[in-house]
Amino acid sequence: MRLAMPGAGLGRAGGCVIRPCIPRSRWGTLARALVGLVVVGAGVRWRAVAQQDAVPCPKIKASAAILVEMDTGQVLYERNADTPRPPASTTKIMTAILLLEHLRGEEQIAASKRASETDGSSLNLKPGEKVSASDLLYALMLRSANDACVAVAERVAGSEAAFAEMMTRRAAELGATSTRFRNASGLNDPPNTTTARDLATLARYAATLPGFNEATRSRFRTIARSSDSKDVVLKNHAKFLWRFPGADGVKTGYTAPAGRCFVGSATWNGRRLLSVVLNSPDMYEETAALLRYGFRSFERRSLAAPGSELGRVPVRGGEAADVAVGPTAPVVATTHRNDRAQPRLSLVTEPLEAPVTPGQRAGTLQVWLGERLAFSTPVVVLAAVPRATPALAATPAMPMLLYLLVALITGGIAYAAATATGARGGGDRLKAFIRDYYQRG
């Protein structure tokens, strides 16, 4: 069932083709710059920036890049977003996902000899040293500790190779179908491969897990170690947290084959954007340019409230023929500030089988901008529909019941007639009638 209505996984955007850049006058630019300077002096620069006019589409030089809305996944910008690239330490986003899904925060993880010998950035773990899963999460995301990755991998899957297989399977389940992991850290031997779109998909999911956002936005963390090591203060490698207003994540990465990589995010006025740049000549400046473009050139349009009825879906075998369906969260589309075209909603469902209960998944709401699918979101049943009680005449046993009922009525009439003409004679006639009736079937 598809219902198209006018507008009250990650889609694709054509880079800056989404909306042509609008030239601005020299005097208008000067006036906006002066206003910006005054606002900076007032100490509320980042709020004012979000209210300024649209900015031109940035000229990104990274080999691959993408900019998305964190909550819906709607793509605002992309460049070679589906081109396979080595992810370097952005791999650790997936490692963190499995850590959060499989380990308790207070669980103590012992480092093996193999973990302690891992190359690259590390905690300098000693064989047998124990660190909590919660502290290892911070070690992954702040210091980018490769030895912590191996310790987590061996605890969850028994070996790093088995853990890498888990990473690939889970990534595919989450929609990152172009990603292949062969290690937990992002080192080059053996290499991992992913895409900018897949990394955005994984980071969006990770942000829904308790503890992940707290780790990625932290600048420092003091951890506890079972050894006598004094190396307990972790500093986040992502200098972006200090450089960009509202920055709150996510993960840096670098190897020679991968180049400078960064999955970054920021929140302005309650709206969070996520960007990915892979092999960037200046990962922080390009991330900042993408985020400024998203915040200043696009605005949000509310299309439907949680629990609002978007349509009705047929129900088979229910007390009602159909049921109302709607979203569980606000449906909000992002459009360019100079674009007045209305988003279009399309409800895609199939008939349901009774009984149905409120909150039951009923299909998908697609949000279209022109001919482009911006994003999809689930819709659920808004009311209960019990299974219908079958009518008595519709039961399979009814033919026999009717037969017996007719026989009883007929016999009763015959009996009454017989008793009216004499008890003895009538009784004989009644017996003969019943015997003859059943012989005739």
N, C-alpha and C positions, 0 to 999 in steps of 0.2 A: 504494500500500500504506500503510495506516495502522495503527499499533499503539499502543493506549492503555495506559499503564502508570502505576501510582501513583507519586507523587514519592518517591524515596529521600529590519532594517529599522527604528523605534521604535513600540512599542505605545502604547496609550492608557490613561490612568488617569482616574478620575472625580474629579479634584481631591482634596479631603479626604474624599470619599465612600469612598475605599479602605478606611478604617478609622475608625469614630467615635472621637473623642477621649475618653479615659477620665478622669473627674474624680479629682482626688487630694485627700487630706485636708490641712487646714491644717498639722497637725503634721508630716506626711510632707514637705510642701514646705519647711518650716522646717529639718528635719533635713538634707534634701538641700542646701539653701543653705549650711548650716554646713560640711558636708563639702566643698562646692565651694570655700569660702573657704580651708580648710586646704590643699586640694590646690594652689590658686593659689600659696600661700606656698611650697609644695614645688617649684614650677617645672615641674610636669607637668600643667598645667591641661587642655590639649587632649586628652590621653589619658584623663583621668578623665571628662571630659564625655561621651566616647563610651560610657562604661559607666553613665551615669546613666539614670534612668527616662525613658520616652517623654515628649516634649513635645507640647503641643497643636498642631494644625495651624495654621500661620501665616495671618494675614489679609493677604493680598497685595493691594495696590492698583494694581500695574502693569497696564497695558492687556492685556498678555499675559505669560505666564510658564510655565516648565516646569522640572522637576527630574528628572534621570535618573542611573542608574548609568553611569559612563563606559565600563566594559568590555562590558556587555551591552546597554545602551540601554534597560533596563527603566525605565518611567516611574513615579515615586513621587508626583508632584504635577503638575497642569497647570491652567492657567486661560487660556481663549481661545487655546490653543496653535496653532490652525490659522487664526487670524484674520490676514489680510495686514497687515503693518506696514512702514514704512520702517526699514531696519536701521542707518542712519547708518554710523559707522566699523566696526561689527562686520562690514561688507562685507569688510574686509581679511582676515578669516579665509579667504575664498575666494581672494582675491588671493594670499595666502601659499601656499595649496594649489598653485596653478598655478606659482608661482615654484619651489617645491620639486620639483614634478614635471617641470619643463622646463629648469631652469637648474642648472649646477654651482655649488657654493658659492664657488669661487675665480674664477668668471667675472666679468670687469669689464664693468659696464653704464654706458654713456655717456648723460648726460642731454641731451635735446633742448631746443630753445628753448621748445617747448610745455610740456614737463615743468617747466621752470624757472619758468614763469608760472602754475602751478597755484595756485589759492586755498587758503586754510585752513592748517592745521598742516603744517609742512614742514621739510625739511633746508636750505632755501634753496640748492638746487642751482644751479650755474651752467651755462650751455649748454656742452656738451662735457666737463663734469666727470665723472670715472669713480669709481664705488664698486662694490665686490664684491657679488655677489648675496647672499652671507651677511650682509653688513652692511646691505643694503637690507631683508632680512627683519626685522632688529631695528628698523630705521627704521619699518617698517610697524607692527610689533606693540607697540613701546614708545612711540615718539613719535607714532605714527599719521600719518606723513608722507605727505601727498597727492601731492607731487611725486615721491616714490619710487615710488608706485603707478603713475603714468603712465610713468615710466622703465621699470619692469618690464613693463608692458602693451605698450609699443612694442617692447621687445626680444623678447618672446615671440610676439606676434601681428602686429606691424607698426603697429598703431594701437590706441588705447584702445577704439574702437567694436568692432573685431574681437575684442579681448580680452574685452570684456563678453559677446559672444556665446559665446565659449569658456567663460566662467565659468558662464553659464546652462546650457549643454549638460552641462558636467561636473557641475554641481550636481544636475541631473536624474539623471545616471548614478549618483550617490552616494545617491539617494533623496530629495533635496530638490526635489520636483516642483512646489512652490508658489512657487518663488523665481525672480525675474526681475531680471537685472542689466543696467544700461545704462551703468555706469561702474565703475572699479576702486577708487574711494576711499570711496564712500558719500555724496558730496555730493548735493544735491537737484536739480541740473539737469544731466542728466535724472535722475529719481528711480529708485531701486531698490526692490523689494518682496520681503519674505520672511515667514516665520512663526517663532514661537519653536521649534516642533518642527523645522523645517528648519535653523535655526541650530544646534540641538543635534546634529543629524545631521552637519552639516558640521564642527563642532568635534570631535566624536568621531572622525571620519575623519582630520582634520588631526593629531590627537594621535598617530596611528600613524605619521606621517611623521618620519624622522630630522631632528632639529634644531628641530622645532616646539615641543615641550615646553620645551626648553632656553631658547628665546627668550621664551616667554610667562611663565615663572616668574622671569626675570631682572629685577632692579630697576634695574640700570645696565648699560650697554655702551659701550665705547670703540671707535669705528670709525676706519677709515683712509679718507682722501679725497685725490684727486689734486690738488685745488686747495689754496690756501694758507689755507683756512678753518680757524679755531680751534674751530669748533663740532663737536666730535668725541665729546662725552660725552652719551649718551642716557639719560634717566630715564623709567622706565615711568610712563605716565599712570594706571595702575590702582593707586590708593591702597589698594585692598583687599589687596594683597600685604603691606602693612605692618600691616593692621588685623585680619586674621582668621588664627587659628592654622592652619597647614598649607596656606594659600592658594598656588596654583601656576598661576594663569591667570584669564582668557584674554584678553579684549579689551573695552575701553570703546567707547562711541559716543555722540555727541550732535549733533543738529541740531534746529532749532525744530520741524519737523514730526514728527520721530522721538521727541523727548524724550530723557530719560536712559535709556541702554541699557547693559546689561552682560552679557556671557557670562563667568561665573565658575566656578572649580573649586577644590577643596581635597582633600587626601588625609589621612585619619586611619587610622592602623594598617594601612596598605597598601591601604585602600579609597578609591577616588576617585569623587567625585560632581561632576556638572556641572549648573549652573543657567543659565537665561536669563531676564532680565527686560527688557521693552520698555516704554518710556514709564513709568518708575517715578518716584514722588515722592521716593524715597530708595533709589537702586539698590544701594548697599553694604549698608544695613541689611536690605533685603528679600532680598538674596542671602544674607547671613549667616543670616537667619531660615530660609530654605529649606534651606540646608546643615545647620544645626543640627537641623532637623526630620528630614532624611534620615539623618544619622548617629546620632541619639539615639532615633528612633522606629522604625527598621527594622533588621533583622538579616539576615545572609546564611545561606542553607541550601545545603549541598553536596548535589547531586543525582546527579552522575556524574563519575567521574574520566576524565582523558584516556586514550583507547585502550580504555576499557571497552566491552564488547558491550552494545548497547541493543536489538538485534534482528537479524534476518536478512532479506536481500533476494534475491529470485529472480534467477538468472543464466541467460540463454539461450545455448545453444551452448557451455557450459563443461564442464570435467571434473567440476565440482561443481554441484549443482542450485541452491545458494544460497551466500551469503557473509555473514559477520558485519560489521556496521557500528557505528560509535561516534564520539564527539566527539574533536576534536583538542585541545581545551582544557577545563579544568574547567567543568562546568555548575553554575552557582550562581544560585539564585533569591533575591530579596529579599522578605521578608514583614514586616508590622507585628509589633512585638515582642509584642503582645497577641493575635495571630492564630495559632491552632494548626492551622488547616486545612492539609492537605498539598498542595503543588503537584502538578500532573498533567502527565505527559510524553506527547507524541503524536509518533510517528515518521511522517513523510510522505515516501514514496519511490516510485519506479517501477522495474520490472525493468531489470536491466543486461544489456548485450551483452558476451559474452566476446571477448577476454580483458579481465580487470579487474586493476588493480594496487593495492597498498596506498597509501592516501592519496588515491585517486580520489574525487571528489565523488559522493555517493550519495543525497543528499536533505537534508531539513531536520528538525531536532528542534524541536518547539514546546513551550514551557513555559506552562502555563495556571494561573492562579490563579482558582479558581471558574469563572465563565463568561467571564473576560477573558484574552485572549492577552497574556502578560507580555512575552515576547520569543521570537525564533527564533535558532537557531544551526546551522551546517552540520554534517552527519555525513559520514564518509568510510569507504571500504572498509578493513577491517583485515587482510585476507589476499589473496594472489594467487589468481586462478582462471584457468588457461590455457584457451585454446580447445581444445575436444575434438577428438581425431583421429577422423575418420569411420571406422566399421567397414567392412571390405572389402565386405561384402554390400550396403552402402548406396550404393556408388559408381555413377554413371551408366553406366560402361563394363561393369558386371558381366553384363548379358544377353549380349553378344557373347563375353565371356570364357567363360561357361558353355557357350555353343553350341560354341565351339572345343574346349573340354575334352571334352564329350560325343562330339564327332566323333572326336577323337584316341583316346579309350578304345575306342569302337566299332570304329574301324579297326584298332586293335591286336588286339582279340579276333578279328576276322575274319582278320587276317593269320596269327595263330597257328593258327587252324583250317585255313587253307589250306595252310600249310607242313606240317601233320601228314599230309596226304593226297597229298603230292607237290609237288615244287618247281615243276615247270612248270605242272601243272594248277592248283595252289594259287595261283601267281602270277597266272594268268589270271583265276581266280575273284575274287582280291582286287581286281584292277583293275576288274572288272565291278561288284563290290560298291560300291567307292568312287564309280565313275561313276554308278551308279544312286542312291546315297545323296544326292549333291549335286544330281542332277536332280530328286529328290523334294523338295529344299530343307529 
